[in-house]
Amino acid sequence: MTGFTYGGRAGATYGGEDGGTYGIDGRIDQLSSTRVPASGWYVEIDHPSGATHTPSILDDGAQVVPRVNGLPRIRIPVSKSTKWQADAFELAPVRVWLDGERQPAEVLLDVEQRPGRTVLVTRGGEQLRERVETEFESKPVHVAAEELIASETDYAAHVDVPVTTETEDVVQDVDTDADWAAVTQSVDLSTRPLEIVDGQLQQQQSCFVSEAEDADRKDSGADDSDQYSRGFIEQIRQSTHYLEWDFTPEYTIPSEAVGVQLLEVNDSDVHACDIILDVGGAEYTLFSFSGGEGVQRGWFDAASDSRSSSPYDGPDLPAGETVTLIVRGTTSSGTEYGIDVVALADMRYEYTWDTEVHEPGGFLDGPELYPVEPTRLDRATTVQSVTGGELTTAFDHVDGEQSVGITNDGDDALVTASNSETVTADFDSRTGSIQAELTLSRRPLDQNAQSATPRYGYEGQSVSSLTLTGYFDDMPLVLNRSFDARLVDVLRELAERLGDFVFAFELDDDGGHVEWTRREQRTTTVDASLADFELVTTRDPIERAIVYGSNQTVRREQITADHGTPVSLQHKRLSEGTVDVYNPDTQETYEQGEDYTISHRDGTITALADGDLVDDATYRVDYEFQTRGEYILSDVDPADANTEVKDITGLTTDRACGQAAMRIVETGKEPRHEVTATWPPDADLPPVTDALIVEEFPIDVPIQTRQVEGAPEEIVTTGGSRRPVEDVITEINERFSSLSRRV
């Protein structure tokens, strides 16, 4: 890759004194091996004129200063001269060798004037300074780093696949009203044929069917024939005739989904009439026959059919409120308009619009009263990476189109099992969440026929419990993140904030390369005599962790009043000012202090005998609570445990807080060793990506280098054993803030 701009000057290739050319990526083309001495330091600096300068290097003080998660420097003392400070040498291309081996230098960065010498400071990894704009939805951090290096630079990427630890844990365990409410917060149950009752998620009726002759109010004619459902139809024959059917939806049907279906009978001379839907006392005329039209036996949706002159444009049909379908004669034109069956339906779902009775004078197979309803429950966000999972449920039956499913990446990763209560999956890729899908279904057309229209699909389905288990590993992920920064800064954020990685830039005669690995995955053994090592050990292990997350909302949790006795809610740690107790039938709201008292800490409601709450009566409660989880080592007494308390606001469930607490304890339970090593100024340092195992040291754990400081008289490295707990908390916060951006 050529033509990058450094310091405002294009980095084109320059000619060498021996006729070779030098690319901006630091590679040497056609350069004789005899040009570089086999021992000692050797430096070449290109001038824009095409000349290549080889400064005289002083015998002492040259040093390579690598950078952990950064760009390396080399400090080179040369004969004192001011020429290197000329503008022409600003960020000039540089090549450096030591004992014939290429060193990580690409440009001249700084010039220091010191007594008796000039110090040239070089920098390597220039292509990592280029700006990148990129985004990731879900990808392992090390893969994201490797892809960026490969796509944005000419450097090789030497990336280790992290060693991971696998675990599994229950992330959702549902068997109460409050549990179901907690996992359906993203599902608008008010506009779906689903309800939570007595610890179950159960279907509601989405299609309401009536025989024409069962009209709630009528003044009409009638006819009978074995071809009709139940053998009868109703007819509009006069301008004064009318038919009215009342329907009461159990949930709100959106206006655009309203279907008003009539099973018409053959007639070549339809009597004039209007088809009307009355909603809240307002009449909406859907279709008008002027008289004399012809119709064939079949279903007609007066609310949206292409025949309809005025499709329904009224409001949503509210839950619990009766709407009325009216067929009303208008003039004396035409002979009759015959209707066999009528239906009010939520047309978001499919039904069997049957027209033939199963036997003479019999009934129609459909339309079914209940739908097939796939429902994706709320995602369970996790501290670790999701690799698979298992869903176990309890349905009242598994007939029809019932199914269960799990996914960690929407539809693309959905794994389902039909007519089953369990499903298990190993996902193709890792993400930071897992989600259950339940498809509740009516029974199929060959089961449990009844002697009525519809013969089938008149029973709904329910599910009483659900347990979702996630399979995890600790592979760090980058989730729903976009970046616009220098590549080295993006890599640093991936390494330090989204994972526990280290990287370094290196250079040899084949070109530059980035070494990338997880902390302590690569190790190097060094002799303690090579440097002056100072060890500080902090023995304050974390034995117990308590993690508080964000506030969460609970709606319609049921309680039974017990005068004078605290009744426990599903959750503790109630947020003050968020508790409402009310009668679900009348919507009457009760007053704290007058009708009941609250223990916010314990999560209890106590009904007062002199208040308006009736003893043994059931009520509903809305409230917010703070999520909380904890973890303690198995052999530690909680009363004596060294406890760490943390707030991680991105966590939204008690289980996620518990997972975070476990990671904090597992990270912090071991002592932390901090090591400062002072090396000779010309020391050949071990790779900074390698954790050091120091021979003859009083500890036998690897020490990961965190920082390198260079000075004329020494090089100082600092590092430590195990990852700091603060870094773990930062990673968890980053993960959950990323997940919250994904809706």
C-alpha positions in Angstrom: 0.0 0.0 0.0 1.6 3.3 -1.1 0.7 6.9 -1.3 -0.4 7.5 2.4 0.1 10.9 3.8 2.2 11.4 6.9 2.5 14.8 8.5 1.0 16.4 5.5 3.5 15.0 3.0 2.8 12.1 0.7 4.9 9.0 1.4 5.9 8.0 -2.1 8.8 5.7 -2.7 12.3 7.1 -2.8 15.5 5.9 -4.6 18.4 4.5 -2.6 22.0 5.3 -3.3 22.5 1.8 -4.6 19.6 2.0 -7.0 17.2 0.1 -4.7 13.8 1.6 -3.9 12.2 1.9 -0.5 8.4 1.7 0.0 6.5 3.6 2.6 5.6 0.3 4.2 9.2 -0.2 5.1 10.0 -3.0 2.7 13.3 -2.9 0.9 13.3 -3.8 -2.8 16.5 -5.0 -4.6 18.7 -4.1 -1.7 22.0 -6.1 -1.6 22.4 -8.0 1.6 26.0 -6.7 1.8 24.6 -3.2 2.2 23.6 -3.9 5.8 26.4 -4.8 8.3 26.0 -8.1 10.1 26.7 -6.5 13.5 25.8 -3.4 15.3 23.3 -0.7 14.5 22.7 0.6 11.0 20.3 3.4 9.9 19.1 4.7 6.6 17.1 7.9 6.3 15.7 9.1 2.9 15.7 12.7 1.8 13.1 13.9 -0.7 15.9 14.6 -3.2 16.4 10.9 -3.5 19.5 10.8 -1.4 19.8 8.2 1.4 21.6 9.3 4.5 23.4 6.9 6.8 24.2 8.7 10.1 27.1 7.7 12.3 25.7 5.9 15.3 27.4 6.4 18.7 28.4 3.2 20.5 26.2 3.6 23.5 22.6 4.4 24.2 20.6 3.1 21.2 17.5 1.4 22.5 14.3 -0.2 21.1 11.2 1.0 23.2 8.3 -1.3 22.2 4.7 -0.1 23.0 2.0 -2.3 24.4 -1.1 -1.6 22.3 0.7 1.2 20.5 3.5 2.1 18.1 7.1 1.3 18.9 9.9 3.9 19.2 13.6 3.5 18.7 16.1 6.0 20.3 19.3 6.3 18.2 22.2 8.5 19.4 24.2 9.9 16.5 27.0 12.5 16.0 25.7 15.9 17.0 24.2 17.7 14.0 21.4 20.2 13.4 20.7 19.0 9.8 18.2 16.4 11.0 16.0 19.2 12.2 15.5 20.4 8.7 11.9 20.4 7.4 13.0 17.9 4.7 13.5 15.2 7.3 10.1 15.7 9.0 8.6 12.1 9.1 11.3 11.0 6.6 11.3 7.3 5.8 13.7 5.4 8.0 15.1 1.9 8.1 16.9 0.5 11.1 18.9 -2.7 11.6 20.6 -4.2 14.6 23.0 -7.1 14.0 21.6 -7.4 10.5 18.0 -7.8 11.6 15.3 -5.2 10.7 13.9 -3.2 13.6 10.4 -1.6 13.9 11.1 1.8 12.5 9.5 3.5 9.5 9.7 7.3 10.0 11.8 9.8 11.8 9.5 11.1 14.5 11.6 13.4 16.7 15.1 14.9 17.0 16.5 15.6 20.4 19.6 17.7 20.9 21.6 16.6 23.9 25.2 17.4 25.1 27.6 15.9 22.7 25.0 14.0 20.7 21.8 14.1 18.7 19.1 11.5 19.4 17.0 10.4 16.5 13.6 9.0 17.6 11.8 6.7 15.1 8.4 5.3 15.0 7.0 2.1 13.4 3.5 1.0 12.3 2.7 4.1 10.3 -0.2 2.4 8.4 -1.9 1.9 11.8 -2.2 5.7 12.1 -4.5 5.9 9.1 -8.2 6.8 9.8 -10.7 4.0 9.5 -14.5 4.2 9.5 -16.1 0.8 10.2 -18.8 -0.9 12.2 -19.5 -4.4 13.6 -22.8 -6.0 14.5 -21.4 -9.1 16.3 -18.0 -10.5 15.9 -15.2 -12.0 18.1 -12.8 -9.1 19.0 -9.7 -11.0 17.6 -11.5 -11.6 14.3 -12.5 -7.9 14.0 -8.8 -6.9 14.7 -7.5 -9.3 12.1 -9.9 -8.2 9.5 -9.1 -4.5 10.1 -5.3 -5.1 9.9 -5.8 -7.2 6.7 -8.1 -4.7 5.0 -6.6 -1.4 6.0 -2.9 -2.1 5.9 -0.2 -4.1 4.0 0.9 -5.5 7.3 0.6 -9.2 8.2 -1.7 -10.0 11.1 -0.4 -12.7 13.5 -3.5 -13.2 15.6 -3.9 -15.9 18.2 -7.3 -17.6 18.6 -8.2 -17.0 22.3 -8.3 -20.0 24.6 -11.8 -20.0 26.1 -13.6 -21.5 29.0 -17.1 -23.0 28.5 -20.0 -22.7 30.9 -23.8 -22.9 31.0 -26.4 -21.2 33.0 -30.2 -20.6 33.2 -31.0 -17.1 31.9 -34.8 -17.2 32.0 -36.9 -19.3 34.4 -40.6 -18.5 33.9 -43.7 -19.9 35.8 -45.5 -17.0 37.4 -47.5 -14.0 36.1 -44.6 -11.7 37.0 -42.1 -14.0 35.2 -44.2 -13.9 32.0 -44.6 -10.2 32.2 -40.8 -9.8 32.6 -40.0 -11.8 29.4 -42.8 -10.1 27.3 -42.0 -6.4 27.9 -41.0 -6.0 24.2 -44.3 -7.8 23.1 -47.3 -5.6 23.0 -49.8 -8.0 24.6 -52.5 -5.4 24.4 -52.7 -5.8 20.6 -51.9 -9.5 20.4 -54.2 -12.5 21.0 -52.2 -13.5 24.1 -52.7 -13.0 27.8 -51.0 -13.9 31.1 -53.4 -15.7 33.4 -52.7 -17.9 36.5 -49.0 -18.3 35.7 -49.6 -19.1 32.0 -49.2 -17.5 28.7 -52.4 -18.4 26.8 -54.0 -17.6 23.5 -57.0 -15.4 23.1 -59.7 -15.6 20.4 -58.8 -13.7 17.3 -61.8 -14.7 15.2 -65.4 -14.4 16.3 -68.0 -16.5 14.4 -71.7 -16.6 14.4 -74.4 -18.4 12.5 -76.5 -15.8 10.6 -79.6 -17.1 12.4 -78.0 -16.5 15.8 -78.1 -12.7 15.3 -78.5 -10.8 18.5 -81.3 -8.6 17.0 -83.1 -9.2 13.8 -86.1 -8.6 11.6 -85.5 -10.7 8.5 -86.5 -13.6 6.4 -85.0 -17.1 6.6 -84.4 -20.1 4.4 -83.2 -23.6 4.9 -81.2 -26.1 2.9 -78.8 -28.9 3.6 -76.0 -26.9 1.9 -76.1 -24.3 4.6 -74.2 -24.4 7.9 -76.6 -25.9 10.4 -79.1 -26.0 7.5 -80.3 -22.3 7.8 -79.5 -18.8 6.4 -80.9 -15.3 7.1 -82.1 -13.0 4.3 -82.7 -9.3 3.9 -85.9 -9.1 1.8 -87.3 -5.7 2.7 -86.1 -2.2 3.3 -87.1 -2.6 6.9 -85.2 -5.8 7.5 -82.0 -5.9 9.6 -79.6 -8.3 11.3 -77.2 -7.4 14.1 -74.4 -9.5 15.7 -72.4 -8.3 18.8 -68.8 -9.2 19.2 -66.4 -8.4 22.1 -62.7 -8.7 21.3 -60.5 -9.8 24.1 -57.6 -7.6 23.0 -57.3 -4.5 20.9 -57.5 -5.3 17.1 -55.6 -2.6 15.1 -57.9 -0.9 12.6 -55.8 -2.0 9.6 -56.3 -5.6 10.6 -60.1 -5.5 11.1 -61.9 -8.1 9.0 -65.7 -8.2 8.6 -66.5 -11.5 6.9 -69.9 -12.6 5.5 -70.5 -16.0 3.9 -72.9 -15.0 1.1 -75.2 -17.4 -0.7 -75.9 -17.6 -4.4 -78.2 -14.9 -5.6 -78.7 -13.2 -8.9 -80.8 -10.3 -7.6 -79.4 -9.0 -4.3 -81.8 -6.9 -2.2 -80.5 -3.4 -1.5 -78.8 -3.1 1.9 -75.8 -1.7 3.8 -73.1 -3.6 5.7 -72.2 -1.5 8.7 -69.7 -1.8 11.6 -70.8 0.0 14.8 -67.8 0.9 17.0 -68.5 2.8 20.2 -71.8 4.1 18.8 -70.3 5.4 15.5 -71.5 3.6 12.4 -69.0 2.9 9.6 -70.7 1.8 6.3 -68.4 -0.7 4.7 -70.4 -1.7 1.6 -73.7 -0.9 0.0 -75.8 -3.1 -2.3 -78.0 -0.9 -4.5 -80.2 -3.9 -5.5 -80.1 -6.3 -8.4 -76.4 -7.3 -8.1 -75.4 -11.0 -8.3 -73.2 -12.8 -5.8 -71.8 -16.4 -5.6 -71.5 -18.5 -2.4 -68.3 -17.4 -0.8 -66.7 -15.2 1.9 -66.8 -11.5 1.4 -64.6 -9.2 3.6 -66.6 -6.0 3.7 -63.8 -4.2 5.6 -61.1 -4.5 3.0 -62.2 -6.7 0.0 -61.7 -5.2 -3.5 -65.6 -5.1 -3.8 -65.9 -2.9 -0.8 -66.6 0.7 -1.8 -65.7 2.0 1.7 -63.0 -0.1 3.5 -63.1 0.2 7.2 -61.3 3.5 8.3 -62.5 3.7 11.9 -60.6 3.3 15.1 -58.9 0.2 16.6 -61.4 -2.2 18.1 -60.8 -1.9 21.8 -60.5 -4.9 24.1 -63.5 -5.6 26.2 -65.9 -3.3 24.2 -68.7 -4.7 22.1 -68.8 -3.9 18.4 -71.8 -4.6 16.3 -72.0 -5.9 12.7 -75.2 -4.7 11.0 -76.8 -5.6 7.7 -79.6 -3.2 7.1 -82.1 -3.0 4.2 -82.2 0.3 2.4 -84.6 0.4 -0.5 -87.0 -2.1 -2.1 -84.7 -2.9 -5.0 -83.7 -6.5 -5.5 -85.1 -9.8 -4.1 -83.0 -11.0 -1.2 -79.5 -11.0 0.3 -78.8 -14.3 2.0 -76.1 -14.7 4.7 -75.0 -18.1 6.1 -72.3 -17.3 8.6 -70.6 -14.0 9.7 -67.2 -13.4 11.4 -65.2 -10.6 12.9 -61.6 -11.4 12.5 -58.1 -10.1 13.1 -56.8 -10.5 9.5 -53.1 -10.5 10.6 -53.6 -14.3 11.0 -54.7 -17.0 8.6 -57.9 -19.0 8.8 -59.7 -21.7 6.8 -62.5 -19.8 5.0 -64.5 -23.0 4.3 -67.7 -22.8 2.2 -68.8 -26.5 2.2 -70.6 -28.2 5.1 -69.0 -31.5 6.2 -72.4 -33.3 5.6 -75.9 -32.3 4.6 -77.1 -29.8 7.1 -73.8 -30.0 8.8 -71.1 -27.5 9.7 -68.0 -25.7 8.2 -64.5 -26.7 9.2 -63.5 -23.1 9.6 -62.8 -20.2 10.1 -60.9 -21.2 13.2 -61.4 -19.1 16.4 -57.8 -19.1 17.4 -54.6 -18.2 15.4 -51.2 -19.6 14.9 -49.2 -17.1 16.9 -45.3 -17.1 16.8 -44.0 -14.9 19.6 -40.4 -13.9 20.1 -39.8 -13.3 23.9 -37.4 -10.7 25.2 -33.8 -11.2 24.6 -31.7 -12.4 27.6 -28.5 -10.4 27.4 -25.5 -12.1 28.9 -22.1 -11.3 30.4 -20.4 -14.0 28.3 -20.7 -15.0 24.7 -23.6 -17.2 23.7 -22.6 -20.3 21.7 -25.8 -22.3 22.1 -28.7 -23.1 24.3 -31.6 -25.2 25.4 -35.3 -24.3 25.8 -37.6 -26.4 27.9 -41.3 -25.6 28.2 -44.6 -27.0 29.4 -47.5 -26.7 27.0 -51.1 -28.0 27.5 -50.7 -29.8 24.2 -48.2 -29.9 21.3 -50.6 -30.4 18.4 -51.2 -28.3 15.3 -48.5 -25.9 14.3 -47.1 -25.5 17.8 -43.3 -25.1 18.0 -40.5 -23.9 20.2 -37.3 -22.1 19.0 -34.2 -20.4 20.2 -31.8 -17.9 18.5 -28.9 -15.7 19.3 -29.1 -13.6 16.2 -32.7 -13.1 15.0 -34.2 -15.1 12.2 -30.8 -16.0 10.7 -29.9 -18.2 13.7 -33.3 -19.4 14.7 -33.5 -23.2 15.5 -37.0 -24.6 15.9 -38.6 -27.9 16.9 -42.2 -28.5 15.8 -44.7 -30.3 18.1 -42.2 -30.4 20.9 -41.6 -28.8 24.3 -37.8 -28.7 24.0 -35.2 -27.5 21.5 -31.4 -27.4 21.7 -29.0 -25.5 19.4 -25.3 -24.9 18.8 -25.2 -21.6 17.0 -22.8 -21.0 14.1 -21.6 -17.7 15.5 -21.3 -16.1 18.9 -23.4 -13.1 20.1 -24.2 -11.4 23.4 -27.8 -12.6 23.9 -30.2 -15.5 23.5 -33.9 -15.5 22.8 -36.8 -17.9 23.0 -39.6 -18.2 20.5 -43.0 -19.8 21.2 -45.5 -20.6 18.6 -48.9 -21.2 20.2 -51.4 -22.9 17.9 -55.0 -24.1 17.6 -55.4 -27.8 17.0 -55.3 -29.1 13.5 -58.2 -29.7 11.2 -58.3 -33.4 11.9 -58.6 -33.3 15.7 -61.5 -32.9 18.1 -64.3 -31.9 15.7 -67.3 -30.2 17.3 -70.9 -30.1 16.1 -70.8 -26.4 15.3 -69.1 -23.9 12.9 -66.2 -24.0 13.1 -65.7 -27.7 13.6 -62.0 -27.2 14.2 -59.7 -24.6 15.7 -62.1 -23.6 18.5 -59.5 -24.4 21.3 -56.6 -22.2 22.1 -53.3 -23.2 23.6 -51.3 -22.3 26.7 -47.8 -22.7 28.0 -47.3 -22.7 31.8 -43.5 -22.7 32.2 -40.3 -22.0 30.4 -36.6 -22.5 31.2 -34.0 -21.0 28.8 -30.5 -22.2 29.4 -27.5 -20.6 27.6 -24.3 -22.2 26.6 -21.4 -19.7 27.0 -17.7 -19.2 26.6 -15.6 -16.2 27.5 -14.7 -15.2 24.0 -14.7 -11.3 23.9 -17.1 -9.8 21.3 -17.5 -6.5 19.6 -21.2 -5.8 19.5 -23.1 -3.1 17.6 -20.2 -0.7 17.5 -19.1 1.8 15.0 -15.6 3.4 14.9 -14.2 6.5 13.2 -10.6 6.9 14.4 -7.0 6.0 13.7 -6.7 2.3 13.3 -4.2 2.0 16.2 -6.8 3.7 18.5 -9.6 1.3 17.2 -7.3 -1.7 17.9 -6.5 -0.3 21.3 -10.2 0.0 22.2 -10.9 -3.5 21.0 -8.0 -4.8 23.0 -8.5 -3.0 26.3 -12.1 -2.0 26.6 -13.8 -4.9 24.8 -11.5 -7.7 25.8 -8.2 -8.6 27.5 -5.8 -8.5 24.5 -2.4 -7.1 23.9 -0.8 -6.2 20.5 2.4 -4.9 19.2 3.9 -3.8 15.9 7.0 -5.6 14.6 9.1 -5.4 11.5 11.5 -7.6 9.6 12.9 -7.9 6.1 9.5 -9.3 4.9 7.6 -6.3 6.1 5.6 -5.1 9.0 3.3 -7.4 11.1 1.0 -7.0 14.1 1.2 -9.5 16.9 -2.1 -10.0 18.7 -2.9 -12.3 21.5 -4.9 -12.6 24.7 -3.3 -11.8 28.0 -1.0 -14.5 29.3 -1.7 -16.7 26.3 1.9 -16.3 25.1 4.6 -16.7 27.7 8.4 -16.2 27.9 10.7 -17.4 30.7 13.4 -14.9 31.7 16.2 -15.1 34.1 15.8 -12.8 37.1 19.3 -11.6 36.7 18.5 -9.9 33.4 16.8 -6.9 35.1 16.1 -5.4 38.5 12.7 -6.7 39.4 10.5 -5.2 42.1 7.5 -7.2 43.2 4.5 -5.8 45.1 1.7 -8.2 46.0 -1.8 -7.1 47.0 -3.4 -9.7 49.1 -7.0 -8.5 49.3 -8.9 -11.2 47.4 -12.5 -10.6 46.5 -14.6 -13.4 48.0 -18.0 -12.0 47.4 -19.4 -9.5 44.9 -22.8 -7.8 44.8 -23.8 -6.1 41.5 -26.6 -3.6 41.1 -28.1 -3.1 37.7 -30.7 -0.7 36.3 -34.3 -0.3 37.4 -36.8 -2.6 35.7 -40.6 -2.3 35.4 -43.2 -4.9 36.5 -46.8 -4.6 35.3 -50.0 -6.3 36.6 -48.4 -8.5 39.2 -51.2 -10.2 41.2 -51.4 -10.2 45.0 -54.1 -11.3 47.5 -54.7 -8.8 50.3 -54.1 -10.2 53.8 -54.9 -7.5 56.4 -51.9 -6.8 58.6 -49.7 -9.4 56.9 -46.9 -8.4 54.5 -47.4 -10.0 51.1 -44.2 -10.6 49.1 -43.9 -9.3 45.5 -41.8 -11.1 43.0 -38.9 -8.7 43.5 -37.3 -6.8 46.3 -35.5 -3.4 46.3 -38.6 -1.4 45.1 -38.0 2.1 43.8 -39.7 4.7 45.8 -42.6 6.4 44.1 -43.2 3.7 41.5 -45.6 1.4 43.3 -49.3 1.4 42.2 -51.9 -1.0 43.7 -55.2 -1.1 41.8 -58.3 -3.2 41.1 -57.9 -4.8 37.6 -61.7 -4.8 37.1 -62.6 -1.3 38.1 -59.1 0.3 37.7 -59.6 1.9 41.1 -56.2 2.9 42.5 -55.4 2.7 46.2 -53.3 5.0 48.4 -50.1 4.2 50.2 -50.4 4.9 53.9 -54.2 4.9 53.8 -54.9 1.5 52.2 -51.5 -0.3 52.5 -47.9 0.1 53.5 -44.8 -0.8 51.6 -41.4 -2.3 52.5 -39.2 -1.1 49.6 -36.2 -3.1 50.8 -38.1 -6.4 51.3 -40.6 -5.9 48.4 -43.8 -6.4 50.4 -47.3 -4.9 50.5 -49.3 -4.9 53.7 -53.0 -4.2 53.4 -54.4 -2.1 56.2 -57.6 -3.3 57.9 -59.1 0.2 58.0 -58.3 0.9 54.3 -60.3 0.1 51.2 -58.4 -3.1 50.3 -60.7 -6.1 50.9 -59.3 -9.0 52.8 -58.6 -12.1 50.5 -59.4 -10.1 47.4 -57.0 -10.0 44.5 -55.4 -6.9 43.2 -52.7 -5.9 40.7 -49.5 -4.1 41.4 -47.2 -2.0 39.0 -43.8 -1.1 40.3 -40.1 -0.7 39.5 -37.3 -2.5 41.2 -33.5 -2.4 41.1 -31.9 -5.5 39.6 -29.3 -7.2 41.8 -27.2 -10.3 41.8 -24.4 -11.7 43.9 -21.8 -14.4 43.9 -19.8 -15.8 46.8 -17.1 -18.5 46.9 -18.5 -21.7 48.1 -16.2 -22.1 51.2 -16.7 -18.5 52.5 -19.1 -17.3 55.2 -21.0 -14.3 53.9 -20.7 -12.6 57.2 -16.9 -12.7 56.9 -16.5 -12.4 53.2 -14.4 -9.6 51.6 -17.2 -8.1 49.5 -17.0 -5.9 46.5 -20.2 -3.9 45.6 -20.5 -2.5 42.1 -23.1 -0.6 40.0 -23.3 -1.7 36.4 -26.2 0.2 35.0 -26.4 -1.7 31.7 -27.5 -4.9 33.4 -31.2 -5.4 33.2 -31.9 -8.7 35.0 -31.0 -10.2 38.4 -29.4 -13.1 36.5 -27.1 -10.8 34.5 -26.1 -9.1 37.7 -25.3 -12.5 39.2 -23.2 -13.4 36.1 -21.3 -10.2 36.4 -20.7 -10.8 40.1 -19.3 -14.2 39.4 -16.8 -12.8 36.8 -15.7 -10.2 39.4 -15.1 -12.8 42.1 -13.4 -15.3 39.7 -11.1 -12.5 38.5 -10.4 -11.0 41.9 -10.1 -14.0 44.1 -6.4 -14.4 43.5 -3.8 -11.9 44.8 -2.6 -9.4 42.3 1.1 -9.1 41.7 2.5 -5.8 40.3 6.1 -6.0 38.9 8.4 -3.2 37.9 11.4 -4.3 36.0 14.4 -2.0 35.3 16.4 -3.2 32.3 19.8 -2.0 30.9 19.3 0.7 28.2 20.4 -1.6 25.4 18.5 -4.7 26.6 16.9 -7.0 24.1 13.5 -7.0 25.7 11.2 -10.0 25.5 8.2 -9.4 23.2 5.7 -7.2 25.0 2.9 -9.5 23.9 4.4 -12.3 26.0 3.7 -12.7 29.7 6.9 -13.1 31.7 7.6 -16.1 33.9 10.6 -14.9 35.9 12.9 -17.7 37.1 13.9 -17.7 40.8 11.0 -15.4 41.5 8.8 -16.0 44.7 5.7 -16.3 42.5 4.9 -18.7 39.7 2.3 -16.7 37.8 2.8 -14.9 34.5 3.4 -11.2 34.5 1.8 -9.4 31.6 3.7 -6.2 30.5 1.4 -3.2 30.6 3.8 -0.3 29.9 7.3 0.4 28.7 9.2 3.6 29.4 12.6 4.4 27.8 15.3 6.7 29.1 19.0 7.1 28.2 20.2 5.2 31.2 17.5 2.4 31.5 14.2 0.9 30.2 11.5 0.4 32.8 8.6 -2.0 32.2 5.6 -2.4 34.5 3.0 -5.2 34.5 1.0 -7.4 36.6 -0.6 -10.8 37.1 -4.3 -11.4 36.3 -6.6 -8.8 34.8 -7.6 -5.9 37.0 -11.2 -6.1 38.2 -11.8 -2.6 36.9 -11.0 -3.8 33.4 -13.6 -6.6 33.7 -16.2 -4.1 34.8 -15.4 -1.8 31.9 -15.8 -4.7 29.4 -19.1 -5.6 30.9 -20.3 -2.0 30.7 -19.2 -1.8 27.1 -20.9 -5.0 26.2 -24.3 -4.1 27.7 -24.3 -0.5 26.5 -23.7 -2.0 23.0 -26.6 -4.5 23.4 -28.9 -1.8 24.6 -28.3 0.0 21.2 -29.6 -3.1 19.4 -33.4 -3.0 19.4 
